[in-house]
Amino acid sequence: MCVAIPALSLTTSLGGGLFLGSLGLNLATGLAQRSAAQAAAEQTYQSAEIANRSAEQAFAVQQEGLAAQLKETRASQAQEKQAATIRGLQAKGAIKASGRAGLGVDVLLADQERQTANFRESINQALESASRQYGRNVEGLTAQRDNRRNQLTSNINQAYNQIPSLGSVLLNTATQGLTSLVALQ
């Protein structure tokens, strides 16, 4: 208020016109800068929305790829288990068909059963390992997606923090006006 009273007394002289012109120009410049910062922040937000959709889509495609890979691994392992079972049964059939009898045949049959069971167990372990690796890969993709989201959010926040408040624009205009007024007197 105390700035406005001396400013009003200067309106009749040439210096007062320059003062008010300078004050208006400072205000217009501050408002234009604020408007430009708001537009830049909005553009950053729009770009971030597009990038976020892209990150979500990439995450979904990569996760789908990992799931398909796990599915194929499971199918392949199931076929291997079935093939191992068939080979084991064929070997047992060959042992029985040899016409031998007694303890030696029982030992051979037990050994063949053990070998088949060991092979099937190694396939089961490989499948469990693939499942655990799938989980780790998905966690990695999730972390990557979340990191992208956080970076985009940070960019948006930085852009909006660059917008000067209306109060700041008015205060800067008043400060510059006061400085101009003191310089004119």
C-alpha positions in Angstrom: 0.0 0.0 0.0 2.8 2.4 0.8 4.2 1.9 -2.7 0.9 2.7 -4.4 0.6 6.2 -2.8 3.9 7.6 -4.1 3.3 5.9 -7.4 0.0 7.7 -7.8 1.7 11.0 -7.2 4.0 10.3 -10.1 1.3 9.7 -12.7 1.1 13.3 -13.7 4.8 13.6 -14.5 6.8 11.9 -17.2 8.6 9.8 -14.7 5.3 8.5 -13.4 4.3 7.3 -16.8 7.6 5.5 -17.2 7.2 4.0 -13.7 3.7 2.7 -14.4 4.8 1.5 -17.9 7.8 -0.3 -16.4 5.6 -1.8 -13.7 3.1 -3.0 -16.2 5.8 -4.4 -18.4 7.4 -6.3 -15.4 3.9 -7.7 -14.6 3.3 -8.8 -18.1 6.7 -10.4 -18.4 6.2 -12.3 -15.1 2.8 -13.5 -16.2 4.1 -14.5 -19.6 6.9 -16.5 -17.9 4.4 -18.1 -15.6 2.2 -19.0 -18.6 5.2 -20.5 -20.5 6.2 -22.5 -17.5 2.7 -23.9 -17.1 2.6 -24.8 -20.8 6.0 -26.6 -20.5 4.8 -28.4 -17.4 1.6 -29.5 -19.3 3.7 -30.7 -22.2 6.0 -32.6 -19.8 2.9 -34.2 -18.3 1.5 -35.2 -21.7 4.9 -36.7 -22.7 5.1 -38.6 -19.4 1.6 -40.1 -20.0 2.7 -41.3 -23.4 6.0 -42.7 -22.0 4.1 -44.4 -19.1 1.7 -46.1 -21.5 4.7 -47.2 -23.5 6.4 -48.6 -20.4 3.3 -50.5 -19.4 3.0 -51.9 -22.9 6.7 -53.0 -22.9 6.2 -54.5 -19.5 3.2 -56.5 -20.6 4.9 -57.7 -23.8 8.1 -58.7 -21.9 6.1 -60.5 -19.2 4.0 -62.3 -21.8 7.2 -63.4 -23.5 8.6 -64.7 -20.3 5.3 -66.6 -19.6 5.4 -68.1 -23.0 9.0 -69.2 -22.5 8.1 -70.8 -19.2 5.1 -72.6 -20.8 7.3 -73.9 -23.6 9.9 -75.1 -21.0 7.2 -76.9 -19.0 5.9 -78.6 -22.2 9.4 -79.6 -23.2 10.2 -80.9 -19.8 6.9 -82.9 -19.7 7.8 -84.5 -23.0 11.2 -85.4 -21.7 9.7 -86.9 -18.6 7.3 -88.9 -20.7 10.2 -90.0 -23.0 12.2 -91.0 -19.9 9.3 -93.0 -18.6 8.9 -94.8 -21.9 12.6 -95.6 -22.2 12.6 -96.9 -18.6 9.6 -99.1 -19.3 11.2 -100.3 -22.5 14.4 -101.2 -20.7 12.5 -103.0 -18.0 10.6 -104.9 -20.7 13.8 -105.8 -22.4 15.2 -107.1 -19.1 12.1 -109.2 -18.5 12.0 -110.4 -22.1 15.6 -111.7 -21.8 14.1 -114.7 -20.1 16.3 -114.5 -17.1 15.0 -115.0 -13.6 16.1 -114.6 -10.1 17.8 -112.0 -8.0 20.0 -110.6 -10.8 17.0 -109.7 -12.8 15.3 -108.0 -9.8 18.5 -106.0 -9.2 18.6 -104.9 -12.9 14.9 -103.9 -12.8 15.5 -101.9 -9.6 18.5 -100.2 -11.1 16.6 -99.3 -14.2 13.7 -97.9 -12.1 16.2 -95.9 -10.0 17.8 -94.5 -13.2 14.5 -93.5 -14.6 13.4 -91.9 -11.3 16.7 -90.0 -11.1 16.3 -88.7 -14.6 12.7 -87.6 -13.9 13.8 -85.9 -10.7 16.5 -84.0 -12.6 13.8 -82.8 -15.0 11.6 -81.7 -12.1 14.4 -79.8 -10.6 15.2 -78.1 -13.9 11.5 -77.1 -14.2 11.4 -75.7 -10.6 14.6 -73.7 -11.4 12.9 -72.3 -14.6 9.9 -71.4 -12.6 12.0 -69.6 -10.0 13.9 -67.8 -12.7 10.7 -66.7 -14.3 9.6 -65.1 -11.0 13.0 -63.3 -10.7 12.7 -62.1 -14.3 9.2 -60.8 -13.7 10.4 -59.0 -10.5 13.2 -57.4 -12.6 10.7 -56.2 -15.2 8.5 -54.8 -12.5 11.4 -53.0 -10.9 12.4 -51.6 -14.4 8.8 -50.4 -15.0 8.5 -48.8 -11.6 11.8 -47.1 -12.1 10.5 -45.6 -15.4 7.3 -44.5 -13.7 9.3 -42.9 -10.8 11.5 -41.0 -13.3 8.5 -39.8 -15.2 6.8 -38.6 -12.0 10.0 -36.8 -11.0 10.1 -35.1 -14.4 6.5 -34.0 -14.0 7.2 -32.7 -10.5 10.2 -30.8 -11.6 8.3 -29.2 -14.4 5.5 -28.1 -12.2 7.9 -26.8 -9.5 9.3 -24.5 -12.2 6.0 -22.6 -12.4 6.3 -19.4 -10.4 3.3 -18.8 -8.2 1.0 -15.8 -8.9 2.1 -14.3 -5.6 5.7 -14.7 -6.6 5.1 -12.9 -9.9 3.2 -10.1 -8.1 5.9 -9.8 -5.4 8.7 -9.6 -8.0 6.7 -6.9 -9.9 6.2 -4.9 -6.7 9.9 -5.3 -5.8 11.0 -4.1 -9.2 8.5 -1.3 -9.1 9.8 -0.2 -5.7 13.4 -0.3 -7.0 12.4 1.8 -10.0 10.5 4.2 -7.8 13.5 4.7 -5.6 15.7 5.2 -8.6 13.4 7.9 -10.1 13.4 10.0 -6.9 
